[in-house]
């Protein structure tokens, strides 16, 4: 996150359903453990202004 200028960050679950998506890179930037995104009902976002 520091690469993107964050001074603080939150490290969450890190389980198999953890997926990182960056709009500036047009999509998923990590590889979830089962090889694809999983449908989940919750998320949080970070917006830089």
Secondary structure, 3 states (H helix, E strand, C coil): CHHHCCCCCCCCCCCCCCCCEEHHHCEECCCCCCCCCCCCCCCCCCCCC
